[in-house]
């Protein structure tokens, strides 16, 4: 009976994730079409940001789907476990994790910041934040030498983080001076986009997932189907870090960043190599009912000398 319940639960979760994949594929379809039709640079930057976020979510969902398929296979092969009780009954509760006041300091050269010499280098940046399959992005910020810090005002909340959560923070950057074709997109490119996206790519991904099981080669094939060549701005990973439960504090804290790229890169920004933020966590058992029922206790009288006291035992 327990096996059947576990199998049904896995099937429900698998169907739910498949629906999320379908939704993100449709969102990605819209972002690509918008990117092909954009005539304004800022619109194109926002569309490219949405495209990157959709791709990240689809990859995360496919990875989770692969884990579920592997779990189903392991359940079929495994023998019945000992009567130690349901695993879910012994797991700690999940929590809400919130990150806010995200700041990344910049280190401009004296000639650039104080004397305003050299070309005015501008980049569009945003952060991608991920715990498991839950992925959020911040607003896009335009950065140049007039700023001393990259500041994101968003408060991002993750609703179901486990005690072993890993919050990945990735900073993406795109040079705003990169070549932008705008409304001059050739008809061939528009045709290529329309023929390779939407229902077509969705059907291909679903077909491969249904027939391929959990093979890493098949997963790579799925991922390759998602990345269609498009004309427009492209974001590049500039820096990243990972935060865990040990980083949860009641105040503003600084964390080290691992920087990618170099000064030769068009998307480069002079980072100090650190990131400041507030990271908080609230167990769901503090706000939600976890157990319901009657509580019974025994009352006994304990005597030692002339002292009498009530001892309550649960």
Secondary structure by P-SEA (a helix, b strand, c coil): caaaaaaaaaaaaaaaaaaaaaaaaaaaaaaaaaaaacccaaaaaaaaaaaaaaaaaaaaaaaaaaaaaaaaaaaaacccccccccccccccbbbbbbbcbbbbbbbbcccccccccccbbbbbbbbbbbcccbbbbccbbbbccccccccccccccccccccbbbbbbbbbbbccccccccccccaaaaaaaaaccaaaaaaaaaaaaacccccaaaaaaaaaaaccccccccccccccccccccccccccbbbbbbcccccccccccccccbbbbbbbbbbccccccccbbbbbbbbbbbbcccbbbbbbcc
